[in-house]
């Protein structure tokens, strides 16, 4: 009986389309929390994921911020890693070969200090085999140059995405910041600029103080808050963004269980990225995926697409029938 149930569950269609990249299931890794894949490969089969998004890559190697650069908070984690990475050349030569045969599409998160740097990265990656797409990081809160400089104002995000779109041969996902006035305006701006999808949210600007030493716990003073503490905010922003754009939306923020992932999907996300939970349990992606399959089967839902954004119709019906 157990084998029959498992076979039936596998028959559920979990595939989804991320701006032209068709992935077999909606569970992705979040950049910066899964390394380059090789770090997690001893613990989980990399082919489990719908797609793997690697640690953010810059043109040249970066050392990141000085320590201490990670601190735990209630239901969360504040990091100020500072986008430490091996640089484009080392990534292509040393890290990508493992990922090429991992069984999941590889999406490269990129960032730069100028628009020209973003464009050059996108152009170079377009000539590299084994890469399915690019995620533009315009939302990192713990670096002094680049990143958030382009993610605060819709017009700046538009200029960057528009320029990269002209340089890139690969589909583009723009990773949005929650540290903005109106996420709908930001999502619409990058859609108009040509982004093929959006992912949100990146971390929320945060700070933690050691009251005994009376100084910040992070060398960088501020960092980005992730984990379950930000999930309700992330769900709200995904719902808002999904209602404002026609391109795919990827949900990120504090996903620890399959129930969390389903919540994002019902809000309008066609896929989700798992981040902080990877530090707690490297096999969390597999558990979330199995949970999603079982949820769909137990509710007699044959396709993941049937519940993407389904709450919008429910809210409309609720308000229509309300006497308030």
N, C-alpha and C positions, 0 to 999 in steps of 0.2 A: 504493500500500500504506500509506503514511504517513497519508493522509487517512482510510482505513478504520479504522486502529487508533485514531486520534484520535476518530472518531465513536463507536466501540465504548466507549472509555473514558468519553465523556460520558454514555453510557447508564447508568452506575453511579449508583445512588440515594445521594446524599450528604446528603440532607435530614435534619434532626434537630429535635427539639422542645425548646425551652428554656422550660419552665414556662408553656406556652401560646403562646409565640412560635415559629412554625415558620420555620426558616431553611433556605436552599437548600443550604448546606454548613457544615461545622463550624469553619471558620476565622474567628476574630473578632480585632478589635484589642483590646489591653489599654489600659485607661484610663491617661492620663498619658504615653503613648509615641507617640500618633498625633495629638496636638493636638486640633483640632476638625474634622479631616478636610481642611480647605482647605490646610493646610501640606503634606500628602502628595499632594494631587490632581494636581500636575504630574508625579508619578512613577509613580502607579499608579491604575488605574481603580477608583474606590470601590465599584463594583458587584461587584467581585471577591469581596468578603467576605460571609460568611454574615450578619454583623452588625457594625456599627461602634459601639464604646463610646468615647464622647468623654472628654476630660480632665475630671477631677472638678469639679463645680459646687457653689458655696456660694450662700447668699442674696445676700450682698454680695461685691464684688470683693476679692481677696486678692493682696497683693504677694509672698507667699511668704517664704522665708528669705533672709538676705543671702548673697552669694557669699563664698567658693567653696562650691558646693553640689552638685557632681558630681565624683567621682574614680573612675578606673579601678583595678581590682584584677585579680589573675590570674583569668581566665575569668569576670569579672563587672564590675559597676558599682555603686557606692554613690551613692545620691542623697539629698539633703535639700532638695528643691525647696520643700517646705512647702505644697503644694497651691495654688500660684499659679493664679488663674483670673480671668475677666472678670466673674463674678457672673451670677446667673440672668437678669436683665433683658437684659443685653448678649448673653448666649448666645442667648436666644430671638429677639431682634431682629436680631442681626448675624451669628451663626454658623449657626443652625439652617436659615435659608433655603437655603443651599447643600446641606445634607444631605438636605433633604426630597425632592429629586429624584435622589439619588445611586444609587438602585437597590438599596440594602441597608437593612434595618431599623436604626433608630438607637436605641441604649440609652444613657441618661444616667446617669453615675456621680455620686452626690451624697454630700455630707457636711455635718455641722453640729457645733456645739459643745454643743448640747442636743438632747434628744429632740424638743422642740417645733420646732426648726429643721429637723430631718429631716422631720418630718410636714408642715410648711408647704411645703417644697420638693416633696415627693411630691404633695401636694394641688394645687399650682400647675401642676406638669408634667402632671398628669392632664387638664388643660383645654387643653393645647397640642397642636395637630395635628402629625403627623409624628414622634411618639415612640412606640416600640413597647414600651419597658420601662424599668425603673429598676434600677441596681446600687447597693446600699448599701455605701459604704466605711466599714467599722468596723474597719479594720486598718492604717491608715497609721502607720508608726512614727516619723515625723519632724515631727510637730506636737505642740504642748504641750496643746492642748485638743481634745476631740472625737476622732473616729476610734477610736484604740486604747482609749480609755476605755471604749468599749462592746464592744470585741472581745476583752478578756482573760478575762472570766468568763461562763459560759453564762447565768447569770441576768440579767446586764446586757444581753447580746445579745438574749435573749428579750424583755425589756421594750421594747427599741428596735424590734425587728422587729414585735412585736405592735402597737405604737402606729402605726407607719408603715403596716402592713397595713390598719388601720382608716381611714387617711387617703387611701390610694392607690387609684386606679382602674386602675393599670397593673400588669402582672406584676412581681414583685420578685425580684431576684437578690441574695443577700447575699455580699459578698466577705470571705472569712475570712483571719485572720492565722495564720502558722505559729508565732508567738511565744506559744503557749499550751501548757497541759499535755497536753490530749488533744483532737485535732482531731475525733475521732468524737463526743465529747460536745458540742462547739461546733456541729457540723453538725446533730446531732439536736435541739439546743435551738432553732436558728432554723427548722428544719423544723416543729417543734411550734408555733412562734409564727406560722407561716403563710407563710414564705418559699417562693416558687415554684421556686427553684433556688439553688444555691450555686456560687461561683467561688473557686478557691484554687490557689496560695497568693499572698498579697501578699508584699512583700519581707521579708527576714529582717534584724532589727536588727544593725547592723554598725558597725565603726569602722576608720579607717586613720590612721596616725601618720607624719608626716614626721620621720625620725630626725635629719636635719641641723638642722632648725629646732626639733625637739623639741616639736612641738605638733600637734594634730589637723589633718588635711588639709581637713576640712569646718568651716565656721564654726559649724554647729550641733553639732559634735563627733561625733554619731552620725547615721546615716542608714539607708536600706534597701538591702540587697544584692539585686541581681537578676542575671540572666544564667545561662549554662550551669553555673556553680558550684553553683547551688541546685537544679538539675533533679532529681537523684536524691531529694532531700528532698521536692520537690514531687510527684513520681510516687508516692512512698510515702504521702504524705498524701492524695492523690487516691484511691488504692486503699483507704485506711482509711475515708475519708468516704463513698465509693461503697458500701461494705459496711455503712454505718451508717444510710443514709437511702434513701428511695424517690424523692425528688425528683431532677431532673437535676443532674449535677455538671459544672462547666466547669474544665478543667485549665489552669493558668498556671505558668510558671516555666522560663525558659531555653530555650525552643523556638527552635532555629536551623535545623532541617531538617524534612522531612516525616517522617523516621524518629523524630524526637523527638515529633512530634505523634501518630504512630501508637502510640508507647509509652504516652502518656497515655490514649488511647482504649481500648487493650487493658486498661489498669488500671481503667477505669471511667468515663472522661470522655466525655460525649456531644458535647462541643465543646471547642475550645482557644482561648486568647487568646495572641497574639504581642505581646511587649513590647519588651525591650531590642534584639532583632534588627532592629527598625524603624530604629534609629539607625545601624546598620551598613549595611543594605540596605533602602531603602524599598519595594522590590519583593518582599520576602521572602514576603509573604502569598500572592502569585500562585505563587511557586515551591513553597511548602508545599502549596498546594491541588492543583497539577498532580501533585506527588509522591504525595499521598494517592490521587488518582484512579488513577494508574498502579499503585500498590501493590495496590489492591483488584482491579483488572482482572487483574494478573499472578498473583494468588492465587485467581482465579475467585470473588471475593466480589461479589455483586450489590448488597448494601445495606450502608451504613456501620453500621447498627444491628446487623448480624450479629457484629461484633467488639467492640462496646462492652462492656467488663467481662468479656470472654471468658476472661481469665486466671484468674478465680475458679474456674471449673470445672476448669481445668487443674491448679491447685494442689490442689484437693480430690482429684482423681484421683491425682496424684503422691503425696500423703500417704497416701491409702488403700492404694496399692500398695507403699508403702515398708515396709521391714523395720526401720526405725529406731524 
